[in-house]
Amino acid sequence: MPKKIKSTSVPLDLNNCPPLEKVPPLPKNRSASVTSIETTNTDGSVTMVERLMLPPIREFDELTSFEQFVRDETWDNEFDYFHAKLNYYPPFVLKACRSNLDKIKHTANKNSRKFRRQLNHHVKNHLFKDLEKCCGYPLDFGKAEIIETPNKITWVYRDYSNHGFSEDDADPLDRKWKLDLAISCTNENAMVEVDYKSMPVEDEEAVF
């Protein structure tokens, strides 16, 4: 397990992201994110049950800061409990306009086959690989579910695997987690939204 280091002190270096070699115990402060709620039973009685609150959403407008946050969540032993959103112009868009946002083509949006092809290439060949380094364990998103409306398209990826850890590594600690990643763009501009969430598997009913 990498040493816990504050995010502000260590710039992101994708070539120096130590892997998560084994699943560590839950952090002691996780209990602070648990709340009690009332549930009504079939017989009408009320029972108090504990639920893990949804993690606060961290928002970013720069790819490196977003990836650094993901790395730091692993370093801080919070790799199974975070939610981050990124709104950014992908590198291929910035390269085409030479970082002059005023020169981004108005056709660079979800209605362009070229834009969608380049975005998928960026996601699968760059973003996934970067996130895998930042997470410190293998990612297995598989094929995306595509949700499209006239104004927006979203690729939804899910990784509900063991993330490269054996059952022996995870079961003694009862610590398993799922990853949900959504990539979206609209018909308005070349801006892309990334919505990335990691949650413990046993907390399907997490609450706000």
Backbone as CSV, one residue per row, in Angstrom:
resi,resn,N_x,N_y,N_z,CA_x,CA_y,CA_z,C_x,C_y,C_z
1,MET,0.844,-1.198,0.000,0.000,0.000,0.000,0.875,1.242,0.000
2,PRO,0.712,2.140,-0.993,1.514,3.357,-1.018,1.287,4.191,0.232
3,LYS,2.306,4.908,0.616,2.226,5.770,1.787,1.206,6.865,1.559
4,LYS,0.436,7.172,2.578,-0.561,8.227,2.480,0.127,9.572,2.367
5,ILE,-0.142,10.258,1.247,0.500,11.542,0.985,-0.571,12.533,0.558
6,LYS,-0.521,13.728,1.052,-1.498,14.741,0.688,-1.383,15.081,-0.791
7,SER,-2.545,15.265,-1.440,-2.575,15.456,-2.879,-1.846,16.710,-3.325
8,THR,-1.850,17.743,-2.475,-1.249,19.004,-2.887,0.268,18.939,-2.924
9,SER,0.864,17.901,-2.348,2.315,17.868,-2.218,3.020,17.085,-3.317
10,VAL,2.287,16.249,-4.039,2.919,15.381,-5.030,2.248,15.543,-6.392
11,PRO,2.920,16.163,-7.358,2.363,16.277,-8.709,2.170,14.896,-9.318
12,LEU,1.255,14.799,-10.246,0.969,13.520,-10.885,2.112,13.102,-11.792
13,ASP,2.570,11.875,-11.612,3.573,11.264,-12.479,3.068,9.868,-12.816
14,LEU,2.531,9.705,-14.024,1.929,8.433,-14.404,2.941,7.304,-14.478
15,ASN,4.214,7.653,-14.545,5.257,6.629,-14.570,5.738,6.258,-13.168
16,ASN,5.115,6.872,-12.171,5.514,6.596,-10.789,4.277,6.489,-9.898
17,CYS,3.399,5.567,-10.266,2.196,5.298,-9.483,2.273,3.858,-8.978
18,PRO,2.728,3.652,-7.754,2.872,2.293,-7.229,1.551,1.529,-7.262
19,PRO,1.574,0.262,-7.626,0.343,-0.535,-7.672,-0.174,-0.862,-6.276
20,LEU,-1.470,-1.089,-6.201,-2.079,-1.540,-4.956,-1.870,-3.050,-4.889
21,GLU,-0.921,-3.484,-4.093,-0.508,-4.885,-4.096,-1.492,-5.804,-3.390
22,LYS,-2.222,-5.292,-2.410,-3.235,-6.095,-1.729,-4.326,-5.178,-1.194
23,VAL,-5.473,-5.762,-0.908,-6.595,-4.976,-0.400,-6.396,-4.708,1.092
24,PRO,-6.249,-3.447,1.486,-6.030,-3.125,2.909,-7.348,-3.063,3.677
25,PRO,-7.293,-3.031,4.998,-8.513,-2.872,5.804,-9.160,-1.517,5.532
26,LEU,-10.438,-1.406,5.868,-11.140,-0.137,5.709,-10.473,0.954,6.536
27,PRO,-10.473,2.192,6.040,-9.924,3.292,6.847,-10.796,3.524,8.078
28,LYS,-10.184,3.937,9.164,-10.916,4.114,10.417,-11.989,5.197,10.319
29,ASN,-11.772,6.182,9.443,-12.735,7.281,9.364,-13.958,6.942,8.515
30,ARG,-14.024,5.735,7.943,-15.166,5.371,7.102,-16.468,5.370,7.898
31,SER,-16.388,5.059,9.177,-17.595,5.013,10.008,-18.289,6.369,10.077
32,ALA,-17.545,7.449,9.847,-18.137,8.786,9.879,-19.072,9.015,8.701
33,SER,-18.973,8.174,7.674,-19.814,8.313,6.487,-21.040,7.408,6.537
34,VAL,-21.251,6.756,7.681,-22.397,5.863,7.848,-23.505,6.600,8.587
35,THR,-24.734,6.459,8.098,-25.876,7.087,8.744,-26.945,6.041,9.014
36,SER,-27.855,6.347,9.915,-28.963,5.444,10.240,-30.250,5.985,9.633
37,ILE,-31.013,5.104,8.991,-32.284,5.502,8.398,-33.367,4.522,8.828
38,GLU,-34.610,4.986,8.775,-35.736,4.131,9.135,-36.220,3.359,7.917
39,THR,-36.496,2.085,8.096,-37.105,1.275,7.042,-38.346,0.604,7.612
40,THR,-39.380,0.517,6.790,-40.630,-0.102,7.219,-40.661,-1.555,6.781
41,ASN,-40.877,-2.439,7.711,-40.934,-3.863,7.422,-42.301,-4.256,6.877
42,THR,-42.406,-5.470,6.363,-43.665,-5.947,5.778,-44.794,-5.995,6.805
43,ASP,-44.446,-6.151,8.080,-45.484,-6.205,9.114,-45.843,-4.824,9.657
44,GLY,-45.248,-3.777,9.046,-45.556,-2.418,9.466,-44.634,-1.853,10.516
45,SER,-43.803,-2.686,11.091,-42.864,-2.204,12.104,-41.725,-1.429,11.444
46,VAL,-41.081,-0.594,12.237,-39.998,0.253,11.735,-38.674,-0.202,12.336
47,THR,-37.673,-0.317,11.483,-36.346,-0.730,11.923,-35.319,0.304,11.484
48,MET,-34.376,0.588,12.351,-33.278,1.479,12.000,-32.146,0.649,11.393
49,VAL,-31.702,1.036,10.219,-30.603,0.324,9.565,-29.504,1.321,9.206
50,GLU,-28.288,0.834,9.156,-27.159,1.685,8.809,-26.906,1.641,7.311
51,ARG,-26.660,2.798,6.723,-26.366,2.897,5.302,-25.180,3.837,5.107
52,LEU,-24.379,3.517,4.142,-23.248,4.382,3.805,-23.741,5.530,2.938
53,MET,-23.449,6.746,3.328,-23.846,7.907,2.533,-23.066,7.935,1.226
54,LEU,-23.668,8.493,0.193,-22.950,8.652,-1.062,-21.773,9.602,-0.852
55,PRO,-20.647,9.331,-1.469,-19.491,10.217,-1.294,-19.751,11.580,-1.918
56,PRO,-19.146,12.628,-1.394,-19.308,13.955,-2.001,-18.726,13.975,-3.404
57,ILE,-19.332,14.742,-4.281,-18.862,14.829,-5.663,-17.757,15.873,-5.761
58,ARG,-16.618,15.465,-6.285,-15.517,16.385,-6.552,-15.528,16.714,-8.042
59,GLU,-15.492,18.000,-8.375,-15.587,18.423,-9.769,-14.267,19.016,-10.249
60,PHE,-13.919,18.693,-11.503,-12.653,19.134,-12.089,-12.895,19.629,-13.513
61,ASP,-12.021,20.539,-13.950,-12.081,21.017,-15.331,-10.744,20.817,-16.039
62,GLU,-9.913,19.970,-15.468,-8.589,19.711,-16.050,-8.242,18.243,-15.832
63,LEU,-7.832,17.569,-16.902,-7.622,16.123,-16.871,-6.590,15.695,-15.836
64,THR,-5.469,16.394,-15.769,-4.414,16.002,-14.836,-4.884,16.069,-13.387
65,SER,-5.625,17.113,-13.037,-6.135,17.243,-11.665,-7.112,16.121,-11.334
66,PHE,-7.928,15.765,-12.305,-8.873,14.665,-12.130,-8.137,13.351,-11.879
67,GLU,-7.140,13.064,-12.709,-6.379,11.829,-12.557,-5.582,11.828,-11.254
68,GLN,-5.079,12.989,-10.868,-4.342,13.082,-9.605,-5.258,12.771,-8.425
69,PHE,-6.489,13.244,-8.494,-7.454,12.955,-7.432,-7.698,11.453,-7.313
70,VAL,-7.865,10.777,-8.453,-8.083,9.326,-8.432,-6.882,8.623,-7.813
71,ARG,-5.681,9.056,-8.196,-4.473,8.472,-7.612,-4.436,8.668,-6.102
72,ASP,-4.780,9.881,-5.666,-4.718,10.187,-4.240,-5.743,9.393,-3.434
73,GLU,-6.883,9.075,-4.051,-7.868,8.264,-3.344,-7.317,6.869,-3.051
74,THR,-6.514,6.343,-3.960,-5.860,5.059,-3.696,-4.809,5.226,-2.609
75,TRP,-4.011,6.254,-2.711,-2.974,6.499,-1.701,-3.585,6.718,-0.313
76,ASP,-4.773,7.330,-0.278,-5.434,7.625,0.997,-6.346,6.488,1.466
77,ASN,-6.281,5.337,0.774,-7.100,4.171,1.134,-8.593,4.454,1.003
78,GLU,-8.961,5.284,0.025,-10.363,5.591,-0.241,-10.742,5.172,-1.665
79,PHE,-10.012,4.211,-2.220,-10.205,3.808,-3.614,-11.582,3.208,-3.885
80,ASP,-12.297,2.797,-2.840,-13.618,2.194,-3.020,-14.746,3.132,-2.601
81,TYR,-14.437,4.429,-2.447,-15.461,5.347,-1.958,-15.152,6.772,-2.408
82,PHE,-15.475,7.075,-3.663,-15.300,8.439,-4.159,-16.179,8.655,-5.383
83,HIS,-16.392,9.913,-5.705,-17.189,10.287,-6.871,-16.582,11.561,-7.452
84,ALA,-16.141,11.483,-8.690,-15.490,12.627,-9.330,-16.102,12.892,-10.700
85,LYS,-16.209,14.165,-11.042,-16.694,14.565,-12.360,-15.676,15.487,-13.018
86,LEU,-15.508,15.280,-14.303,-14.556,16.076,-15.083,-15.250,16.621,-16.317
87,ASN,-15.137,17.921,-16.549,-15.605,18.548,-17.782,-14.396,19.167,-18.461
88,TYR,-14.084,18.689,-19.664,-12.839,19.120,-20.299,-12.896,18.963,-21.812
89,TYR,-11.948,19.642,-22.469,-11.726,19.427,-23.894,-10.652,18.354,-24.019
90,PRO,-10.951,17.225,-24.647,-9.966,16.143,-24.772,-8.715,16.602,-25.512
91,PRO,-7.587,15.944,-25.286,-6.324,16.331,-25.925,-6.403,16.439,-27.442
92,PHE,-7.167,15.569,-28.096,-7.233,15.626,-29.561,-7.940,16.887,-30.042
93,VAL,-8.839,17.429,-29.227,-9.504,18.688,-29.570,-8.525,19.847,-29.421
94,LEU,-7.788,19.868,-28.320,-6.808,20.932,-28.083,-5.688,20.898,-29.114
95,LYS,-5.315,19.702,-29.535,-4.264,19.583,-30.546,-4.731,20.145,-31.876
96,ALA,-5.976,19.863,-32.237,-6.506,20.320,-33.525,-6.616,21.837,-33.591
97,CYS,-6.923,22.471,-32.455,-7.069,23.933,-32.442,-5.821,24.622,-31.908
98,ARG,-4.762,23.834,-31.662,-3.502,24.353,-31.122,-3.734,25.135,-29.835
99,SER,-4.623,24.592,-29.015,-4.962,25.145,-27.693,-5.623,26.517,-27.752
100,ASN,-6.068,26.908,-28.933,-6.827,28.153,-29.082,-8.304,27.778,-29.143
101,LEU,-8.994,27.919,-28.017,-10.376,27.452,-27.927,-11.300,28.150,-28.909
102,ASP,-10.944,29.356,-29.329,-11.774,30.078,-30.294,-11.749,29.419,-31.668
103,LYS,-10.763,28.554,-31.891,-10.624,27.910,-33.195,-11.155,26.477,-33.220
104,ILE,-11.836,26.070,-32.155,-12.455,24.741,-32.166,-13.591,24.739,-33.183
105,LYS,-13.600,23.766,-34.049,-14.623,23.705,-35.092,-16.006,23.499,-34.478
106,HIS,-16.979,24.214,-35.022,-18.336,24.092,-34.486,-18.928,22.715,-34.758
107,THR,-18.316,21.972,-35.680,-18.794,20.619,-35.985,-18.220,19.567,-35.033
108,ALA,-17.315,19.988,-34.156,-16.714,19.047,-33.200,-17.691,18.814,-32.051
109,ASN,-18.575,17.870,-32.233,-19.563,17.531,-31.208,-20.072,16.115,-31.445
110,LYS,-21.074,15.722,-30.727,-21.523,14.328,-30.760,-22.134,13.922,-32.105
111,ASN,-22.503,14.895,-32.922,-23.072,14.571,-34.230,-22.020,14.241,-35.279
112,SER,-20.762,14.474,-34.955,-19.664,14.200,-35.889,-19.129,12.787,-35.674
113,ARG,-19.142,11.980,-36.728,-18.597,10.622,-36.625,-17.105,10.657,-36.296
114,LYS,-16.402,11.615,-36.889,-14.971,11.733,-36.627,-14.721,12.059,-35.156
115,PHE,-15.501,12.990,-34.617,-15.339,13.370,-33.214,-15.608,12.185,-32.299
116,ARG,-16.654,11.429,-32.561,-16.985,10.274,-31.735,-15.912,9.202,-31.837
117,ARG,-15.389,9.009,-33.039,-14.327,8.020,-33.224,-13.070,8.426,-32.457
118,GLN,-12.703,9.699,-32.552,-11.519,10.181,-31.838,-11.721,10.127,-30.323
119,LEU,-12.935,10.423,-29.877,-13.221,10.378,-28.444,-13.111,8.951,-27.915
120,ASN,-13.663,8.004,-28.641,-13.569,6.609,-28.211,-12.126,6.121,-28.200
121,HIS,-11.337,6.564,-29.171,-9.919,6.201,-29.199,-9.211,6.781,-27.974
122,HIS,-9.485,8.036,-27.678,-8.880,8.691,-26.510,-9.259,7.969,-25.221
123,VAL,-10.528,7.627,-25.072,-10.998,6.979,-23.843,-10.348,5.615,-23.654
124,LYS,-10.381,4.789,-24.699,-9.911,3.409,-24.566,-8.388,3.290,-24.558
125,ASN,-7.708,4.154,-25.284,-6.260,4.020,-25.414,-5.453,4.958,-24.525
126,HIS,-6.133,5.926,-23.929,-5.408,6.874,-23.079,-6.051,7.015,-21.693
127,LEU,-7.319,7.405,-21.655,-7.967,7.637,-20.362,-8.012,6.371,-19.515
128,PHE,-8.444,5.255,-20.097,-8.502,4.003,-19.342,-7.129,3.615,-18.796
129,LYS,-6.113,3.738,-19.630,-4.761,3.353,-19.214,-4.241,4.269,-18.112
130,ASP,-4.532,5.569,-18.241,-4.112,6.506,-17.193,-4.816,6.205,-15.873
131,LEU,-6.128,5.955,-15.947,-6.882,5.672,-14.730,-6.420,4.376,-14.077
132,GLU,-6.055,3.407,-14.887,-5.558,2.147,-14.334,-4.279,2.372,-13.530
133,LYS,-3.403,3.226,-14.046,-2.181,3.560,-13.305,-2.518,4.307,-12.021
134,CYS,-3.462,5.240,-12.112,-3.819,6.035,-10.939,-4.521,5.195,-9.875
135,CYS,-5.355,4.266,-10.313,-6.056,3.395,-9.365,-5.094,2.419,-8.699
136,GLY,-4.113,1.957,-9.464,-3.156,1.006,-8.909,-3.571,-0.438,-9.043
137,TYR,-4.616,-0.703,-9.818,-5.079,-2.076,-10.044,-5.727,-2.159,-11.433
138,PRO,-5.857,-3.366,-12.004,-6.411,-3.516,-13.352,-7.873,-3.076,-13.429
139,LEU,-8.223,-2.449,-14.546,-9.606,-2.069,-14.810,-10.171,-2.974,-15.899
140,ASP,-11.430,-3.348,-15.748,-12.070,-4.245,-16.710,-13.465,-3.716,-17.021
141,PHE,-13.525,-2.656,-17.845,-14.802,-2.015,-18.125,-15.623,-2.732,-19.191
142,GLY,-14.964,-3.467,-20.069,-15.700,-4.193,-21.087,-16.390,-3.266,-22.075
143,LYS,-17.463,-3.763,-22.677,-18.185,-3.012,-23.699,-19.142,-2.022,-23.054
144,ALA,-19.215,-0.847,-23.633,-20.057,0.206,-23.064,-21.520,0.037,-23.447
145,GLU,-22.382,0.471,-22.546,-23.798,0.643,-22.865,-23.944,2.057,-23.416
146,ILE,-24.569,2.187,-24.574,-24.696,3.499,-25.215,-26.109,4.028,-25.026
147,ILE,-26.201,5.231,-24.472,-27.486,5.897,-24.281,-27.453,7.190,-25.093
148,GLU,-28.317,7.286,-26.090,-28.276,8.456,-26.972,-29.643,9.102,-27.110
149,THR,-29.638,10.428,-27.038,-30.813,11.247,-27.307,-30.433,12.206,-28.435
150,PRO,-31.370,12.972,-28.967,-31.007,13.926,-30.025,-29.922,14.921,-29.603
151,ASN,-29.825,15.216,-28.311,-28.894,16.244,-27.844,-27.639,15.718,-27.160
152,LYS,-27.646,14.435,-26.788,-26.548,13.929,-25.967,-26.313,12.448,-26.198
153,ILE,-25.050,12.032,-26.078,-24.717,10.615,-26.118,-23.830,10.287,-24.922
154,THR,-24.115,9.156,-24.295,-23.363,8.725,-23.116,-22.934,7.276,-23.278
155,TRP,-21.655,7.038,-23.025,-21.134,5.669,-22.984,-20.984,5.293,-21.513
156,VAL,-21.685,4.263,-21.084,-21.667,3.842,-19.685,-20.834,2.569,-19.550
157,TYR,-19.784,2.653,-18.754,-18.899,1.511,-18.507,-19.038,1.076,-17.051
158,ARG,-18.974,-0.236,-16.833,-19.058,-0.772,-15.470,-17.963,-1.812,-15.265
159,ASP,-17.365,-1.774,-14.108,-16.374,-2.780,-13.723,-16.773,-3.328,-12.356
160,TYR,-17.394,-4.517,-12.369,-17.831,-5.159,-11.128,-16.996,-6.410,-10.870
161,SER,-15.757,-6.388,-11.341,-14.854,-7.528,-11.206,-14.153,-7.507,-9.848
162,ASN,-13.194,-8.407,-9.672,-12.368,-8.417,-8.457,-11.151,-7.510,-8.596
163,HIS,-11.062,-6.797,-9.732,-9.996,-5.817,-9.964,-8.593,-6.407,-9.854
164,GLY,-8.481,-7.666,-10.261,-7.168,-8.302,-10.274,-6.766,-8.965,-8.977
165,PHE,-7.616,-8.852,-7.946,-7.311,-9.468,-6.658,-8.019,-10.812,-6.553
166,SER,-7.371,-11.775,-5.938,-7.969,-13.093,-5.770,-9.024,-13.050,-4.673
167,GLU,-9.872,-14.069,-4.637,-10.889,-14.149,-3.589,-10.246,-14.178,-2.201
168,ASP,-9.096,-14.826,-2.109,-8.397,-14.904,-0.816,-7.956,-13.529,-0.337
169,ASP,-7.617,-12.646,-1.306,-7.176,-11.301,-0.935,-8.330,-10.463,-0.400
170,ALA,-9.505,-10.622,-1.013,-10.623,-9.739,-0.701,-11.550,-10.274,0.395
171,ASP,-11.836,-11.563,0.373,-12.837,-12.116,1.277,-12.543,-11.928,2.761
172,PRO,-11.300,-12.131,3.227,-11.052,-11.961,4.667,-11.416,-10.570,5.177
173,LEU,-11.340,-9.581,4.307,-11.635,-8.206,4.709,-13.049,-7.793,4.327
174,ASP,-13.713,-8.640,3.535,-15.061,-8.333,3.062,-15.107,-6.940,2.432
175,ARG,-14.118,-6.638,1.635,-14.028,-5.322,1.005,-14.017,-5.477,-0.513
176,LYS,-15.167,-5.291,-1.111,-15.289,-5.365,-2.560,-15.973,-4.090,-3.042
177,TRP,-15.643,-3.663,-4.237,-16.182,-2.402,-4.726,-16.459,-2.490,-6.226
178,LYS,-17.310,-1.580,-6.674,-17.685,-1.522,-8.085,-17.359,-0.137,-8.629
179,LEU,-17.071,-0.098,-9.916,-16.730,1.154,-10.588,-17.757,1.450,-11.674
180,ASP,-18.233,2.675,-11.713,-19.138,3.135,-12.765,-18.522,4.357,-13.425
181,LEU,-18.398,4.294,-14.734,-17.771,5.383,-15.489,-18.663,5.753,-16.663
182,ALA,-19.038,7.019,-16.754,-19.874,7.501,-17.850,-19.145,8.610,-18.598
183,ILE,-19.089,8.475,-19.918,-18.466,9.479,-20.784,-19.564,10.093,-21.641
184,SER,-19.720,11.415,-21.584,-20.810,12.070,-22.304,-20.318,13.243,-23.136
185,CYS,-21.021,13.482,-24.234,-20.814,14.704,-25.016,-22.154,15.085,-25.634
186,THR,-22.261,16.339,-26.048,-23.533,16.846,-26.557,-23.388,17.344,-27.992
187,ASN,-24.496,17.828,-28.533,-24.480,18.367,-29.896,-24.149,19.857,-29.914
188,GLU,-23.775,20.413,-28.759,-23.517,21.846,-28.670,-22.059,22.222,-28.893
189,ASN,-21.132,21.405,-28.355,-19.715,21.755,-28.453,-18.848,20.521,-28.243
190,ALA,-17.533,20.745,-28.138,-16.579,19.635,-28.013,-16.272,19.275,-26.564
191,MET,-16.971,19.887,-25.630,-16.749,19.583,-24.220,-17.212,18.164,-23.903
192,VAL,-16.414,17.468,-23.107,-16.725,16.090,-22.714,-16.856,16.019,-21.197
193,GLU,-17.832,15.253,-20.737,-18.013,15.050,-19.298,-17.661,13.619,-18.927
194,VAL,-16.879,13.478,-17.873,-16.536,12.170,-17.322,-17.114,12.093,-15.915
195,ASP,-17.891,11.068,-15.660,-18.488,10.850,-14.341,-17.983,9.501,-13.834
196,TYR,-17.165,9.529,-12.789,-16.472,8.324,-12.316,-16.783,8.103,-10.846
197,LYS,-17.354,6.932,-10.531,-17.758,6.654,-9.151,-17.301,5.269,-8.724
198,SER,-16.793,5.184,-7.493,-16.402,3.917,-6.889,-17.174,3.757,-5.587
199,MET,-17.848,2.605,-5.441,-18.652,2.362,-4.242,-18.503,0.919,-3.781
200,PRO,-18.548,0.687,-2.465,-18.533,-0.686,-1.958,-19.721,-1.469,-2.505
201,VAL,-19.503,-2.716,-2.875,-20.562,-3.541,-3.450,-21.691,-3.758,-2.460
202,GLU,-21.374,-3.919,-1.188,-22.405,-4.243,-0.208,-23.311,-3.068,0.107
203,ASP,-22.954,-1.863,-0.402,-23.761,-0.681,-0.104,-24.551,-0.241,-1.327
204,GLU,-25.373,-1.171,-1.861,-26.198,-0.873,-3.018,-27.208,0.229,-2.707
205,GLU,-27.582,0.373,-1.422,-28.613,1.323,-1.054,-28.024,2.532,-0.337
206,ALA,-26.868,2.977,-0.801,-26.262,4.167,-0.208,-27.214,5.349,-0.355
207,VAL,-27.175,6.258,0.604,-28.116,7.371,0.612,-27.374,8.692,0.633
208,PHE,-28.084,9.759,0.269,-27.506,11.097,0.335,-27.435,11.553,1.788
